[in-house]
């Protein structure tokens, strides 16, 4: 933490989830005060300097109250990405679209100049191959052609956040926004992808069909995504001229992220997260059989993951200069 700078305060929506919690902890470790805002409390220990507020992003009054004193908001909360949540279209729409509108409105009314929105590569990816894409070469996937409501609503919400960039705050000043588009997130203690995969393997509910062995995809380690979020928030300051203008999609180029944000992703092995899950997972009668199946799966998946050179994410920010 720079002793010359005044203390800062951050609000993280979705702070009860895996990534939101990790982001909040990193911000707190830098000396900032942090509010984790979520309908659920984190299952992990709450560090010093972090306050938890249990409330819904669809509750504008609660959002407005939680935003008091914040210097920057990280809007991570979303609904309907996978599992049973995908069935509840109304909830997906109200959380992802209405909730994002409430966040934007609260920021502007509270004179919070920075908003970092966590989107998804799905806003540009609809099943067609993308290689080394960026914001100039890959347009939004047509809203009406998305096969799932989550991706459709995330695209709408992202465009709302970008449209708000450069608009006026209630008390004067300019509102700056930045959008990050991460792919799948992995890391130790990740609660969504790996545990579900493991349970399906145990139940015999999962079958695999691998197509083109040269197919590539990107994942991002949680620590690298945390780094990118903090760098993006720092980029939307006078010292950095309020600019972060990078976007990378389903396979990722990170040159601009390195040069403009100072993004320097560490190398992580997906197998390390599997190993952590196995070691911390409660013993089950068929644990050894499960372990063998999972390791066999990892060998197969290595055909894909070995093609990854760096963790990647998408970042999109448009800057409009406003004259008074």
Order of alpha helices (4+ residues) and beta strands (2+ residues): beta-alpha-beta-beta-alpha-beta-alpha-alpha-beta-alpha-beta-beta-alpha-beta-alpha-alpha-alpha-beta
